[in-house]
Amino acid sequence: MVMKKTGLASLEQVLDGSFSNINHPPQAPAAHPAPADGTLLRLAGLLDADIQATNQAIIARMHSEVELIPALAAHIVAAGGKRLRPLLTLASARLCGYGEGARHIKLAACVEFIHTATLLHDDVVDESLLRRGLASANAVFGNKASVLVGDFLFSRAFELMVEDGSLEVLRILSHASATIAEGEVLQLSTQNDLSTDETRYLRVISGKTAALFAAACEVGAVVAGRDAAICAALASYGQNLGMAFQLVDDALDYAAEEAELGKSVGDDFREGKLTYPIIIAHQKGDEAERAFWTRTIEANDQTEADLAKALDIITRHHAIEATIARAELFAEAAQQALQSLPASPLRSIMAEIADYAVTRRH
Amino acid sequence: MVMKKTGLASLEQVLDGSFSNINHPPQAPAAHPAPADGTLLRLAGLLDADIQATNQAIIARMHSEVELIPALAAHIVAAGGKRLRPLLTLASARLCGYGEGARHIKLAACVEFIHTATLLHDDVVDESLLRRGLASANAVFGNKASVLVGDFLFSRAFELMVEDGSLEVLRILSHASATIAEGEVLQLSTQNDLSTDETRYLRVISGKTAALFAAACEVGAVVAGRDAAICAALASYGQNLGMAFQLVDDALDYAAEEAELGKSVGDDFREGKLTYPIIIAHQKGDEAERAFWTRTIEANDQTEADLAKALDIITRHHAIEATIARAELFAEAAQQALQSLPASPLRSIMAEIADYAVTRRH
């Protein structure tokens, strides 16, 4: 196998690093941290011991005697990211009163493995060269290794769930995994298809993103032994938070500063993805604008200057604001779902996370 | 999404077809069915009702509202193949005295879904254009859809296991899935690497092929409620059968008639895969021959005429015979493992399946 040489993070470097890149972003200058990031920091502060334990579990359980597996996994784990999903499992478990034991740690690692597996496969599918400001795994190790290591991490996640021994947790996460794949396939079907409407788009992001947010939160309530109503409330919090998060992701793809985003701006446009900003701009557009979208998105016939023009049209129709407004509705629903739990500092921060999802800049 | 148009099998066509292509090969003229195929036919005859039920379960459970999923899944399911793995689950369950109930049906479908998912990902990894004599799913639907539908089928397999409700089955199949991925990644690492020896090669095929054969048999014994010794005996039967099967696969890649094989001869050579025939030929080769392997396999510098020359060298060193002889040892071990079970017509046919694995021509 021809492997592209590059500076790889070793397992030790990953171990040295913090759980997430909130404190130590591995990517270059972090410009101005947005104020919203303070919320994530405070949540991480409350859960510090759990986070360290989850980090250890992730490193320990991505091990394999086949060296390429931990090498590639370390590359994507070292790239950090917000680690929002495992953080949600930890937070939900604690919010639901989970006390002694380390089941939430193991399941947080599961959730991160499932997420990492989908990222690896996504980057192959999208032919992405950047992930979180670093070269993507497929760019470094090739598509083949990314597909197969994704499969390994996915299988390893199920091995961890089996060790945990709860069929209910297995049910939630196997169903979420199938739903993620369905959302990704649906997204592929809507690519370059301007007939994609808001309903279909929301179905895509409900599958590809919100399903795992929901499952991550729900399993936290399950390990805490809470009843069905509380489990459903946490699932609803996660589901709505995930919707808000993905809508904002799709807005940032057009609106962010590239250095802050850690990936290229306009990727969705170049790939002909039918995300909320384009759906709105296309809907509100005049004939000439619709012809522009037909050429660039449907016929996939783009020139260098087209991204700027797309941004112009999107700005003219306030499509970014509309996307953020839609995200705010989901964020409010997420906060509403938390009302079934007693007030606590942790609940407040989890509610603020929904605000963070909408106000973040990367 | 741009989808390449082609004649796709509908779900109905799949339903009309038999469980496997033993009776109705979907690919063109089946030339002369090898006598060994009679064994598979007799096994299928003994398990006819189970096979029909498994077929129905496979069709029913690969359904999704996202249309591309059943369309792509039907394409690969319609292509048939021997369906050896689910057949092994059914046979093992019955051999172990499983009576009432349909757990073995559901788990046979699981096993086939896991296998299908790995095939979809394999074909992406290998950039294969043919699978079982038909255009591969990636050639028809593209790599992206193949990766994602593979993920869906894999997740669906775990959903089915959760419905079944046995943590022991989940343990066996999640471990097998991780082992398959490890084997595939190891294979990728050995590609183009002439230092790969027999031990490493056997580790690759133990992971990528034998692990699922072993798990397929073991879960049959588990649903029948047999003790650990019998479960281990069935796992050993499957493991050794899988080793024999893969060795012969690797021999056929150089020795088969293309029309019978249903895929191109010499694919492994073109991909620089270090399979048993090449390892033997390289080991026994003189200096000039080693230089040939270094150029064609290690440097991946091949001309049109090189496959014929590779076949010449392989023939000169009886490397195909050596591969088959190695397979025979595994087949004997498989038959030995069956001795812990009482003699029965089914046990005899399962023993013959080990002979079939070695004598088959495709």
Interface residues (C-beta under 8 A of the other chain):
Chain A: M1 V2 S64 E65 V66 E67 L68 I69 A117 T118 H121 V124 V125 N143 K144 A145 V147 L148 V149 D151 F152 F154 S155 R156 F158 E159 M161 V162 G165 L167 L170 R171 S174 H175 S177 A178 I180 A181 E182 E184 V185 L186 L188 S189 T190 Q191 N192 D193
Chain B: M1 V2 S64 E65 V66 E67 L68 I69 A117 T118 H121 V124 V125 N143 K144 A145 V147 L148 V149 D151 F152 F154 S155 R156 F158 E159 M161 V162 G165 L167 L170 R171 S174 H175 S177 A178 I180 A181 E182 E184 V185 L186 L188 S189 T190 Q191 N192 D193
